[in-house]
Each structure stands twice: as structure tokens, then as C-alpha cells.
Amino acid sequence: MLGNFSVEQSLMKAKSHAKKGEVAEAQKLYEVILKNFSNNLRAKKGLDTLNNYNQNNIIQNPPQEVIDQLVTIYNKGQITTVIKQAEILTLQYPASPIIWNMIGVSRAQIGMFNEAIEAYNKCISLRPDFSDAHFNMGIVLNNYGKYNEAIDSFNRAVFYNPNHAEAYNNLGNVLLDQGALNKSINAFNKAIAIKPEYAEAYDNMGVALKNKGNLEEAINAHKKSILIKPYYAEAYNNMGNTLKNQGELEEAIKFFNKALALKPNYAEAYNNMGNVLKTKES
């Protein structure tokens, strides 16, 4: 926890960053202070000032119909076209966080991860409280193997939008991969509390519970996922893995077969079923 002296130092550093226009750096320092001292008025005021400055003096977005058109092109899979048009729009709207976020999403979609991170950093510098930009940044960082940074981004996403169920789910997945099972289960529970019919979060929680050794709870989580989303192949596959750990090999094979019926080219399910059949023969 920050002591009084380090709080004072952090406030001074944040103010210095803000004066230099280093908005993201100042924002991070204010966030750290408020995480430890939620009632610190100077940190609150500093963060509010940053947000108001961006919103009132910097932010300038194109008309909604222009943004909608870009979204339509993106949904058609014409990603390079989106990038080209959005980059042209930055000449007219250089301080539009929505456009920079869209550039980041599009670049990430075609594997331009470094360039996507640059776009997200630009977006966040313009609007530090843009929850979706932090969320999207977290996805890229996780894909890039920068797990701790991804966790920080997802935490910032839910800091600015406590109802961001997808951010909690993604946070849970990174924590799960890191072996932080209790923290991951907590994140999945928060996602489900926000979005009760969140099949993916139930399924992911089932995997975490299985890894923790809570097999009955894991089975219940997978059952809930399948009940919500009956055609979710991954949930059947994960249920099969949990049943395998319970020693229910015949039941496990049934669920792997269901996963393959839904997703015929599901290599992981084939591999899992092969392992179960090999166990049965030994």
C-alpha cells in the first residue's frame, strides 16, 4: 500500500505528466492512488480534470453515419478497407478516440498487433476512461503473450465500466492461464452476475473449477453453459475433459462426440477423445 510520502510523490509526478500532455501516464498514477486511497480528493480531481480536458477540448468525432458505415464495412470482413478509410478520417479528425479504437480493432484483426497497440495507446491518450479501448488493448496484449499487461488493461476496462461482463470474462481467462484459479473464478462470477446468460463465462468457470479439483461444481458450470447455448461445442469438449478426470470415460466420449458433431474439424476434441480411448485400452 502507498504511504503518505509516496502518495505525495505520485500526485506530483501525475501533475507533471499532465502538464507535458502525457495523459495516459498521469491517468495510471491517479488510478494507483485511488485504488489504495479511494477518497483522495486531489487524485479524483486530477483524473476528472484529465477526462474533462479530453472530452471538452480534444475529442472530436466524425458524424455517426460515418462511423456506422465503417462498422458495416468491418462486419462484411473488408478489414483493409476499414483501415484505409479510418486512417484518412484521422487527417480530418485526428483526436477522435472512436476512430483510433476502430483502427486498433481492425489492425488486430489482420495480425498487425504492434500497430494495433499504437492505435489503442493513441485512443486512450485522447480518452483515458474509454473502457472498450482498454478491453481491446487487453485482448491484443494477451494474444501477444504480455499477460500481466493484459490483466492491467482488463482491470482498467472494468474500473471505468464496472458492468463490462466481457472484460471480466477475458480477465478470468488470462488469470486461468496463469494458474490464478481463485482470482479467475471470482472474475467469471462477476461476469455472470452482470450477464446471467453468459454461456462462455460458465464454461470458462467450469474449466477453472476442474483445474482446482472441484469436479462436481465444474460439471454443474458446464451443464449451465450447455443449457444456455446448446450448440456450444467448446462446452461439450470441456465437459468431456471434466468427466474424464472423474473417471467417467464412457460419458466423456459421448460429450466429445457431441462436440465433434457440432464442430467436425475440432482437433482438440479429437485429441481429447483419443486420449480417453487410449486410457480405456490400457
N, C-alpha and C positions, 0 to 999 in steps of 0.2 A: 504494500500500500504506500502511496505517496505521502511523504512527510510535508510539514508546512513549508520548509525551505525549498524542497523540490517542486512543490506546487507553485510557489512564487517564481521560481526559475522557469517552469513550464509556461506560466502565463506571460512572462517577459519574452520567451522565445516565440510563442504563438503570435504575440503582438508584432514582433519583429518580422516574422514570416508574412503576416498580413500586410504590413507596410510595403514589403517587397513584391506584393502580388502573388506570393506563394500560398495560394488559398488552401490547397489540399494539405500541405504540411501544417498550416495553422489549425485547420479543422481537426486533424488527427490528435494534436496536442490537447485541444479543448475537449475532445471526446474522452481521452485518457483521464483527464481531470474529473470530468463529470461521471465517469464510470466509478471512480473512487469517492468523489465528493459531489453527489448529485445536486446538492443545494448551493454549490459555489456560484454566486451571482455574477462574478466577473467572467467566469468561463461561459455561463449561459448567455450573458450579454455579448461576449465576443463571438460566440457561434451564431447568435441571432443576427449580429451585425454582418457577418460574412454572408449568411443566407439572404438577408435583405439587400445587401450590396449586389449580389449576383442577380437576384430577382428583379430589382428595380433599375439597375444601371447597366447590367451586362446582357442579360438574357434577351434574345431576340429570335423568335422562331418564325418560320415561314407559315403561310396560311394552312389551315387544317386540311384543305382539299389537296394541297401539295404533299403533305405527309401521308394522307390516305392513299394517294396514288403510288407513292413509294412502297407502302405496305402491300398494296395489291401486286405490284411487280415482284416484291420479295416472295409473296405467297405462291406466285407462279413459278418460283425457282430460278428467276432471272437475276441471280445474285450479282454478277459483274455489272449488269446494267444499273442496279441499285447503287452500287459503289460509285460508278461514274457519275450518275445524276446527283447523288448526295454530295460528292466532292465538289461538283460545280456549284451546288447550293451553298457550300461553305464560303464561297467567294462573296456571295451576297449576304449570307447570314453567318458570319464567322464565329459568332458567340451563341449559336443555337445548341443547347445540350441535347435536344431531341435528335437533331441531325447527326451529331457526333456519336451518340449512342447507336443510331441505326448503322452508321459506318462501322462501328465496332462489331455489332452483331453480324453484319454481312461479311466482314473480313474474317471473322472467326469461323463462319460457315464454310469458307473455302480454305481453311487451314492457315490463314495469314495471322498467326497468333500474336507475334510481336507487334504487328501493325494494328491489330485489334486492341491490344493493351494501350498503345499510344492514343488511340481514339477514345477509349474509356477514360484514360487519365485526363485528356482534354475536356471531356464531358463533365467529369467530376470536379475539375478545377473551376468550371463555369457554374456548376450547381452541386455543391457538396452534399446536399440532402437528397440527391436523386437515387432513391432506393434501388430501382431496376438497373441502373448503371453499375452499382456496387455488386448486385446479384450477377449480372452478365460478366463482370470482371472476374468474379469468383469462379464461374464456370470455366473461363479460359485459363485462369491460373491453375485450376485443378487438372485440366487436360494437359497443361504444360509441366505438371509434376511439382508445382510450387504450392504444396499442400498447406503450409502454415499461412502463407499469404492469402490463399483461397479462403481459409477459415476466417481470417480477419475481414475479408470482403463480405462474406455471408453474414458475419456478425454486424457489420455496418449496415447491410441491407435491412436486417430486422430491427436495428437501432432506429433507423429512420422510418421504417414501416413495420410495426410490431405484428401486423396481420399478413405478412408475406409468407404464406404457407410453403411456397416452392423454395424460398430461401432456407427455411428451417429444414426442409427435406434434403436439400443439397448439402447443407451444413452437416446433417446427420450422416449422409453418405461418406463425406470426407473423414469425419470422426470415426466412422465404422472402419474405413480402410486403414486408419491409423491405429486401430485397436482400442480406441477410447469408447468402449461399449456402453457404459452408463451414460456418458455425455451424448452419445449418438441416439440412444433410446429416448433420452429427455428431449432431444431436438425433434425426433419423429412424433413424439406425443404432442409437442407444441404444434406441429404441422397439422396433426389430426384434430386437435382442439379447434383450430381455425377453420379447417376444411374436413368435416366429419366423413365425407365420402371419398377420401383421398386414398385410392387403392394402392398407388405406388408407395406411399408412406407406410401403410400397413404391411406391405410386402417387405419393404426395407427393414422395418422394425422386427419382422419375423426373422430375418437373417441375423440381425444383431442379437436377438434373444437366443437363437440357435447357437451362435458363436459363444454366447455366455453360458450355454448349457441348460437353459430354460426351455426344454423341448416342447412341453405341453403348451406353454404360452406362445411359443413360436408357431406351432400348428394353428392355434386359435387366430393369430395375426394373419397367417396366410389364408385361412378359411374366410376371414373377413374381407381380405383383398379380393379373393375369387368371387365372393358373394356380390361385391360392388361391381366388379369388372370380370364377368365370366369368360371373356376371351383373352385374358391377360396371360400369355404363355410363360412369362418370367415367373409369375406367382406359382404356376403348376411346377415349374422346374425347381424353384426354391422349396416348395412343399416336399417334393421328392427327396431333396437333399436332407431335409429335417427328418423325414420318415426313415431314410437310410441310417441316420445317426441313432434313431430309436431301435434299429434292428428290424424294422418293418419293410423287408426288402420287396416282397410282392406288391405291397401298396405303393412303395416308392416307384417301382417300374410302371404302375398304372398312371401315376402322375407325370412321369417323364414321357410316356406315350401320349398323354393329353397335350403336353407342351408341344410335342412334335406334330401332332395333328393340327394344331393352331399355327405352328411355325415350322414348316417342313425342313427348312435349312438351318435349324437351330443346333449349331455344332456343340455348344456347351451341354445341351440336353442329351445329345447322342453320347458324348463323352461320359456324362454322369451315369447314364443308363448302362453303358459299357462297364463302368467300374462296379456297379451293383451286380451285373450278371457275372462278372469275374469273381466277386466276393461269394456269390451263391455257389459257384463251381468249386471253390477251394475248400 
